[in-house]
Amino acid sequence: MNKKTVRDIDVAGKRVLVRVDFNVPLEKGQVTDDTRIRAALPTIRYLMDHRARVILMSHLGRPKGGPSDDLRLEPVARRLSELLGKEVRYVRDCIGPEVEAAVQALGEGEVLLLENLRFHPEEEKNDPAFAAQLAKLGDIYVNDAFGAAHRAHASTAGIAQYLPAVAGFLMEKELTFLGKALEAPERPFITILGGAKISDKIGVIRNLLSRVDRLLIGGGMANTFLKAQGYEMGDSLVEEESLDTARELLQAAGGKLRLPVDVVIADRFDNDAERRVVKVDAVPAGWRVLDIGPATVEAFRAELANAKTVVWNGPMGVFEFPNFAAGTFAIAETLASLPATTIVGGGDSVAAVQKAGVAYQITHISTGGGASLEFLEGRTLPGVAALLDR
């Protein structure tokens, strides 16, 4: 990674403005999953230990044009206080006199969490005046929010026009793992792609085909490839408008791309639907594919057995339905057992390794679904481009 990090600057006594990704689920004023908060702890603790005045900023959810009490960051401040074992101050805005006074009162090693950035529409518009108001609060800017790095917002890109900008440890970790996988992977390098739509991942497939040794495809997107090969898919999710693209990608793959050989089908979209395992050339009219079948699981396992680098993004079926989760969980368990560098990105894939109880056996779990996809597509992430080069 060729970007400067918090290690490369002197933070003692400085006001350090840190963009974190605390976009976490809340229920009845409580954080129900603190994974993203925990992911930011190494950077926050480093700054506290090095006598910085730490000012944290984040978005939460999608407020509609102004403040919303159920999207305030106060519960996050409480949870972060518990995790740090030290009070995290909280202020009910992210710009203005009250915020400036709270920053002024901050001592060395103390932490302040600003209110939800998206309560101001100027945040998502990357408004320069709003970015300048945020920048007034700090001497140094640290971006540790990889999950928002693909957005050109005021707090991810605009602010770097006004302050020296460096990466936090989470950002550094994400860029190091994903960057090595793309540029210098240990081989064989295998990517597994799933999820509903091929259209979401066309750019990723195109960029990866020249880099991977194998590309394994499952989930709803596999249906479109199978239909493009002439198989009948019944009532399965198929993107008819992407069939020509699928044929083009199959041709470009030159044998690198592997599709399911059997599937689990259902007579309706329901966990309690009647289900059968059939070969991909035997999907009856009125039925739909909801998971990869056992022969496909074995075929994919055989492909993965000797892999040295594996990147997985997207489930193998409708794993929210327990009766159609077997394929996704089998892939999660296979990755956990490999003596390889394994990287999992995308909300559903991350949820799958967590539900399967194997998250701790994965080398790197990416905190950014959209950001990791755009990175794998080879696109420049605005939040990364804005940081100082080494």
ChimeraX attribute file (.defattr): number of C-alpha atoms within 10 A of each C-alpha:
attribute: neighborCount
match mode: 1-to-1
recipient: residues
	/A:1	14
	/A:2	11
	/A:3	18
	/A:4	19
	/A:5	23
	/A:6	21
	/A:7	14
	/A:8	11
	/A:9	11
	/A:10	13
	/A:11	20
	/A:12	16
	/A:13	15
	/A:14	19
	/A:15	23
	/A:16	22
	/A:17	28
	/A:18	29
	/A:19	24
	/A:20	28
	/A:21	24
	/A:22	26
	/A:23	21
	/A:24	17
	/A:25	15
	/A:26	19
	/A:27	10
	/A:28	8
	/A:29	15
	/A:30	13
	/A:31	19
	/A:32	11
	/A:33	12
	/A:34	17
	/A:35	12
	/A:36	17
	/A:37	19
	/A:38	15
	/A:39	20
	/A:40	22
	/A:41	16
	/A:42	13
	/A:43	23
	/A:44	25
	/A:45	16
	/A:46	17
	/A:47	26
	/A:48	18
	/A:49	13
	/A:50	16
	/A:51	19
	/A:52	25
	/A:53	27
	/A:54	28
	/A:55	26
	/A:56	23
	/A:57	23
	/A:58	22
	/A:59	25
	/A:60	21
	/A:61	15
	/A:62	13
	/A:63	19
	/A:64	11
	/A:65	11
	/A:66	12
	/A:67	17
	/A:68	12
	/A:69	9
	/A:70	15
	/A:71	21
	/A:72	23
	/A:73	28
	/A:74	22
	/A:75	18
	/A:76	24
	/A:77	25
	/A:78	17
	/A:79	18
	/A:80	24
	/A:81	15
	/A:82	12
	/A:83	14
	/A:84	14
	/A:85	9
	/A:86	12
	/A:87	16
	/A:88	21
	/A:89	19
	/A:90	22
	/A:91	20
	/A:92	15
	/A:93	19
	/A:94	24
	/A:95	21
	/A:96	12
	/A:97	10
	/A:98	13
	/A:99	21
	/A:100	17
	/A:101	12
	/A:102	17
	/A:103	23
	/A:104	12
	/A:105	11
	/A:106	17
	/A:107	15
	/A:108	17
	/A:109	19
	/A:110	21
	/A:111	28
	/A:112	22
	/A:113	27
	/A:114	25
	/A:115	25
	/A:116	28
	/A:117	25
	/A:118	23
	/A:119	22
	/A:120	18
	/A:121	15
	/A:122	17
	/A:123	22
	/A:124	17
	/A:125	13
	/A:126	19
	/A:127	16
	/A:128	17
	/A:129	13
	/A:130	19
	/A:131	23
	/A:132	19
	/A:133	17
	/A:134	24
	/A:135	22
	/A:136	16
	/A:137	22
	/A:138	22
	/A:139	17
	/A:140	21
	/A:141	27
	/A:142	28
	/A:143	32
	/A:144	29
	/A:145	32
	/A:146	30
	/A:147	22
	/A:148	27
	/A:149	29
	/A:150	24
	/A:151	19
	/A:152	19
	/A:153	22
	/A:154	26
	/A:155	33
	/A:156	34
	/A:157	23
	/A:158	25
	/A:159	27
	/A:160	24
	/A:161	15
	/A:162	18
	/A:163	18
	/A:164	17
	/A:165	28
	/A:166	28
	/A:167	29
	/A:168	27
	/A:169	23
	/A:170	21
	/A:171	27
	/A:172	21
	/A:173	17
	/A:174	24
	/A:175	21
	/A:176	13
	/A:177	19
	/A:178	20
	/A:179	16
	/A:180	14
	/A:181	24
	/A:182	18
	/A:183	9
	/A:184	11
	/A:185	19
	/A:186	14
	/A:187	15
	/A:188	17
	/A:189	23
	/A:190	26
	/A:191	25
	/A:192	22
	/A:193	23
	/A:194	24
	/A:195	22
	/A:196	22
	/A:197	19
	/A:198	26
	/A:199	15
	/A:200	12
	/A:201	20
	/A:202	16
	/A:203	16
	/A:204	19
	/A:205	21
	/A:206	16
	/A:207	16
	/A:208	20
	/A:209	18
	/A:210	11
	/A:211	18
	/A:212	22
	/A:213	17
	/A:214	22
	/A:215	25
	/A:216	20
	/A:217	26
	/A:218	28
	/A:219	29
	/A:220	27
	/A:221	25
	/A:222	28
	/A:223	30
	/A:224	29
	/A:225	26
	/A:226	21
	/A:227	21
	/A:228	21
	/A:229	13
	/A:230	10
	/A:231	15
	/A:232	17
	/A:233	23
	/A:234	19
	/A:235	18
	/A:236	22
	/A:237	18
	/A:238	22
	/A:239	19
	/A:240	12
	/A:241	10
	/A:242	17
	/A:243	18
	/A:244	13
	/A:245	17
	/A:246	24
	/A:247	17
	/A:248	12
	/A:249	17
	/A:250	17
	/A:251	12
	/A:252	14
	/A:253	18
	/A:254	9
	/A:255	11
	/A:256	16
	/A:257	20
	/A:258	19
	/A:259	19
	/A:260	25
	/A:261	17
	/A:262	21
	/A:263	29
	/A:264	23
	/A:265	29
	/A:266	24
	/A:267	18
	/A:268	17
	/A:269	17
	/A:270	14
	/A:271	17
	/A:272	13
	/A:273	12
	/A:274	12
	/A:275	19
	/A:276	14
	/A:277	18
	/A:278	19
	/A:279	15
	/A:280	22
	/A:281	15
	/A:282	14
	/A:283	24
	/A:284	14
	/A:285	12
	/A:286	12
	/A:287	19
	/A:288	23
	/A:289	32
	/A:290	29
	/A:291	28
	/A:292	32
	/A:293	25
	/A:294	19
	/A:295	16
	/A:296	20
	/A:297	23
	/A:298	14
	/A:299	15
	/A:300	22
	/A:301	15
	/A:302	11
	/A:303	17
	/A:304	24
	/A:305	15
	/A:306	15
	/A:307	22
	/A:308	17
	/A:309	22
	/A:310	26
	/A:311	23
	/A:312	23
	/A:313	24
	/A:314	26
	/A:315	32
	/A:316	33
	/A:317	28
	/A:318	25
	/A:319	22
	/A:320	13
	/A:321	14
	/A:322	10
	/A:323	16
	/A:324	25
	/A:325	20
	/A:326	21
	/A:327	25
	/A:328	27
	/A:329	23
	/A:330	20
	/A:331	24
	/A:332	26
	/A:333	18
	/A:334	16
	/A:335	28
	/A:336	21
	/A:337	14
	/A:338	18
	/A:339	13
	/A:340	21
	/A:341	20
	/A:342	24
	/A:343	22
	/A:344	28
	/A:345	23
	/A:346	22
	/A:347	16
	/A:348	21
	/A:349	27
	/A:350	23
	/A:351	17
	/A:352	24
	/A:353	24
	/A:354	14
	/A:355	12
	/A:356	16
	/A:357	14
	/A:358	17
	/A:359	20
	/A:360	11
	/A:361	16
	/A:362	19
	/A:363	17
	/A:364	18
	/A:365	21
	/A:366	26
	/A:367	24
	/A:368	22
	/A:369	21
	/A:370	18
	/A:371	25
	/A:372	24
	/A:373	19
	/A:374	18
	/A:375	20
	/A:376	21
	/A:377	18
	/A:378	16
	/A:379	14
	/A:380	13
	/A:381	20
	/A:382	17
	/A:383	29
	/A:384	27
	/A:385	15
	/A:386	22
	/A:387	24
	/A:388	15
	/A:389	13
	/A:390	10
